[in-house]
Amino acid sequence: MLPEWKMGACLHLMSSGPHDYFIVILFPLFIGITFWIQRQPQFDGKRYFVMANWSVTAWLLSVALELFSVEPHCKILAGTLAYPGIGLLPASWFLFVYRYTQHETGPILPWQWCVLIGVPAFATLIAITNPLHQLFYGPGTAPVSSVPGSPVNYVHGPLFYLLAATLYAFILASLALLGNAVRQSAGIARMLYVLLIAMTVLPTFGNIGYIVFGLNIAGFDPTPFLFSFLLLAYAALISLNNFFQVSSIAKDMVFDTLPNAVIVVRRDGQLVAHNREAERIFGPGARTLPVGGQVAELDPLMQRVTAPEPVTGPTEMMIGEREFEVSSTPLTQTIRAGRQIVIGYAFVFFEVTAYRQIERELAHALSTTDARLGELALQNRRISDEVRTDPLTGLLNRRSLSDAFTAMSRTEEDTIFAVLIDIDHFKKINDRLGHGVGDQVLAAFGIGLKRAFRSEDKLYRLGGEEFLALLPNIGLQELHGRIAGLRLEIGQMGSQFLPADMDLQFSAGIAVMPTDSHDLAELLDLADKRLYSAKNRGRNRTVGPLAEKRV
């Protein structure tokens, strides 16, 4: 039965039972929760999560109108008005899951606008045009009884099932994204994704039960009720556990994705936790890394840290054929004001196998004297300080740059040359010969810098193939002479592991204090501009104050 819609009759409302008032209570509660979520700190996909809440709110409103309506055609009208929310719910939920699992931020993309507008528009169009084609609700759609306000028994047509299939496609896509996220995550993050899967699956089962088996709540689709309760529960989790905040997940995610192996043990040596890299080094499974058990390979480390006078600083150890530097950090707990006890230790494993191999190969290739080999070994051992030193090249890193510059520039009469150096065509070396050869080039470059400059000069690897030398109180001619010597030695080193058609060369930019600036940042910025000027002029040259040099 599909009578004409008469709006005047639809103003006559009547309660059909206590469940009507339950929805009346649920509706403002859900609106309040949605406004509360909007005021929470930003999280990935938040706008779509809020859209999903509002779509459920709209759906519940139409359910309430249908419950209180008396005339059958008014109930059908109220049910039809639910379809903008019905269409928006899976679309916005899919986009929320997509952004949340992909950690995507920023404005709504064009294809996302198409989903947000297209899906609800399609659902609304085929629903409101049903009186014209009767392919959405069939002619048999009628109240279940003659009692005023009785629920309507909807006879679903082919367009209804087409819409259901379309919406289920977005649900399945959401589940696929969440399943992949569960597979790739661990700890709190994995539990969060499992909860999102439950929030997706349970209302879906309710909807399938309604469509296939006729399961209902007071004659209505149970989907909005299930989804609303789950969203309310999830909102409570946001409040209690702050799950959506990056900081609540970051520690667990960062720990598991660290490039270095990390093992945490209790004071008695029992294993508490380890990350994926530790499994890769020691072997997966409870046999090699038994949580709550002992790891034999850690016994020497435990003896060092639990000795009456604990040994500080990193130590080296072999695991199979791989070499590691291991740093240990005591984990303390405050038991009362002013007193802490050690409850365990965290061991971080820094692999130095490749570096040690490069060290041996370079020693053989360069045929250095015993004295130079001793100097190289001393320089290499300084890499143990990972906070101040680059482990691949043995040079200092950015962290000590500011302090060194301040110490050098104690008086206004002091002169400091900043030489910014970048290896030419380093990407081609990596792409053609692989990252292993690229690492050899970087390590050789670090050795060449140490050989070319003075002991009082400070040498840094700033990142990638970019290096910095700070030279206090040196003459310009001597500076260019040392740079020329570096070019010669680097070229000879490159011939050891580069093919004949490739040369190991670099470009350099020079800035000087106080002529250019007294400020470190400004000095480095000017040196960087001169470096890129050297690149633009053909590479393999030096650009700086008072002179330009090219090999």
Secondary structure, DSSP 8 states (H G I E B T S, - for coil): ------TTGGG-B---SHHHHHHHHHHHHHHHHHHHHHTS---TTHHHHHHHHHHHHHHHHHHHHHHHB-SHHHHHHHHHTTHHHHHHHHHHHHHHHHHHHHT--SS--HHHHHHHHHHHHHHHHHHHTHHHH-SSB-TT-EESSSSTT--EE--B-HHHHHHHHHHHHHHHHHHHHHHHHHHH--HHHHHHHHHHHHHHHHHHHHHHHHHHH---BTTB-SHHHHHHHHHHHHHHHHHHH-TTSHHHHHHHHHHHH-SSEEEEEETTS-EEEE-HHHHHHH-SSTTTS-TTS--GGGHHHHHHHTSSS---S-EEEEETTEEEEEEEEEEEEEEETTEEEEEEEEEEEEE-HHHHHHHHHHHHHHT--HHHHHHHHHHHHGGG-TTTB-TTT--B-GGGHHHHHHHH-SSTT--EEEEEEEETTHHHHHHHH-HHHHHHHHHHHHHHHHHHS-TTSEEEEEETTEEEEEEES--HHHHHHHHHHHHHHHHHHHHHHS-TT----EEEEEEEETTT-S-HHHHHHHHHHHHHHHHHTTSSEEEETTEEEE-
